Amino acid sequence: MTKTGHLAKVLASDASLVREEREAQGADGGRLRTHRVPMICSCGAVWSDPTMNVLQICSVICSFVSLLLFLISLCSNYWVVNSTVHAGLWRYCVLNACSLFGMKLGAAGHAVRAFMLLGMIAGAVSFFGLCSSFFKSKVSSMSLIKTSANASILAALCVMIAMAIFTGASSAPGFVYGWSFIFGWASFPLFLITGVVTNLSRSRS
């Protein structure tokens, strides 16, 4: 049966339902009984809950912003600054002449790097999973929305640990925290919010 034929059949069924309601109205003394009829598109598919769609869109936006702030923080060189030097996780710059740290970091520095990289992977999984969930709800038996929510919460946990380690290990006289450090901390609550909103959208699906 073609889509046009299917739509005509559904509309005919709805018209029959209206006639039955009018007859029932007369039989019941003017009281109109109502039934909830699902909204249909031209292919006969039932529309999804608009609230769930709004939550999914909010999740994607929040995930994008948190991942963007995180990546800027990870790649930039303004975690700590003073009048002549600014440094990040990978490079330090003296009067704008920059050099790589390489492996010249202590255990705390390597731990910060490791947790930040794990957070980057988890945040990317969350973002791309949320984008894909608009087109496909599952991959095999794995729910994309559930996976994205868990990945976002994992990213928040990794960021929190990394930032806490850096905060405790980087206190040096004459240095202050720069905007890269602030962006890193800002991504932490945003990843958490993404996970919470994504879980809410999953509960409504």
Protein Blocks (a to p, Z undefined) as FASTA:
>chain_A
ZZklmmmmmmmmmmmmmmmmmmmmmmnoopacddddddddfkopacddfklmmmmmmmmm
mmmmmmmmmmmmmmmcclbccfkbccdfkbcceehiacdekjmccfklmmmmmmmmmmmm
mmmmmmmmmmmmmmombghjacfklmmmmmmmmmmmmmmmmmmmmmmmmgcghiacdfkl
mmmmmmmmmmmmmmmmmmmmmmmZZ
